[in-house]
Amino acid sequence: MNENYLREFERWTAGPTERRAALSAEFAEHLREAEAAGRELHPAPLGRRIAAFVIDVAIPAMVAVAVIAIGTAVGVGGGFQELTDLGRDMAAERSSEWGALQVLAVLSLGLAWLWWIVGLAVSEWRHGRTPGKALMGLRVVTEEGIALSFGQAVVRNLTRVFSGPLQIIDWAWALLDSRRQRAVEKLAHTMVIRDENSEPRLSAAAGAPVSDGAR
């Protein structure tokens, strides 16, 4: 894995040969240090991970609840299902039936779905954490202990587009793995760790520690 990073670094480094060689050697040393640190990473307890997952789920869930409430209030009829049906129809055929609240509701559902599928993956890629992980003092890194690539962020979040047995199998894998990695995390060579520089904000606010759950 480190060789891939080094090759990419050398490919994108410009300047005289001597300078490129010096920078490459310095970067290789940093990679070796990161790899050594990666062997001492502390996998995140499943209790905290599940709590972070619930927090991330709550964001689009609250939007969906608000949409259902809006649909009921304006007499849409079937609430969420009716809004879904409206989204499937051609805008030209139903535009005259759409009020401002219905349009807002459909857009809100679309944004909530986009946040769940794309937003969380981008957040892990750019910041190493989602809102739930930030609140629980967790961070996503590669198995070497460095920031993950966009491709790794996408792969480790693939199961967000599925539900049911696949999600269960994915999470069950973490129960058997020494690093508490889900199946797609194994595939992406990433892991969730306790962020040593960030204590769980929820436990600090409550004045009591959060149970780490299974280790």
Secondary structure, DSSP 8 states (H G I E B T S, - for coil): -HHHHHHHHHHH--S-HHHHHHHHHHHHHHHHHHHHHHTT--B--HHHHHHHHHHHHHHHHHHHHHHHHHHHHTT-SSTHHHHHHHHHS-HHHHGGG--HHHHHHHHHHHHHHHIIIIIHHHHHHHHS--HHHHHTTEEEEETTSS---HHHHHHHTGGGG--THHHHHHHHHHHH-TT---HHHHHHTEEEEE-TT---HHHHHHTS-------
